[in-house]
């Protein structure tokens, strides 16, 4: 029953813009000392949690997010669906922590295309809170507790044993596959860094990127994508419509222009092929075809 409240993204990392989050909290919310929570100044709705999304393999800047959560008694729910194995250090010489392990709850998708993917639909939720573990186990099993008792209305979200076995076998290779992705990205950078029309993804100093997707930004994106596709290159767009403009969230009352960075990215992002089995010669060819596709933009 929670109602999402959107905040724009940071243009370098494509993740939650913490400065805008702080601005929104200070402008729209007040801390109610009596109940110990942030309350919207207009609607009186409680602000309960921050949900940072680690996008494309890049982690959100968690340290200031966690500090905000402590200050205002908020939960932090990490969306780590695209960041298996990504690491957050935050500050120089500080110990690293894996994506999904810093907040109160971490959420993972094991869809087959993910860095750690099953052979079908699968996912996981992790937490250190034993009471929440019990509740989650109840919810995913149709709300069932001990014996024949159903404690609440739940869901059929059980992870079947076959998918779990496949994931367990693949887990030992995750770090190796992530490193291979980084090697291929380094080659992409070598071949494309001098093309001024291309905005390459940045590696933020606080985290280790695992490149679930290699997402660039280019002018005239749809034409460039078509040119690549016509040459048999599987370029794609993640994602062409920002969440606040999706029909499913029309009831929230957002309008075009409310989140300009997300909207600008949606118009220009382009995902180039990236997976551990991709060959170096394929990266070289993709870069060459992309250069050719961008020539009309230089005229």
PyMOL commands that set and color helices and strands:
alter all, ss='L'
color gray80, all
select helices_A, chain A and resi 18-28+62-72+130-140+161-171+174-192+221-230+243-245+247-252+260-268+280-298
alter helices_A, ss='H'
color red, helices_A
select strands_A, chain A and resi 29-32+37-40+46-47+49-50+75-79+87-88+97-98+105-109+123-126+207-208+214-217+269-272
alter strands_A, ss='S'
color yellow, strands_A
deselect
rebuild
show_as cartoon
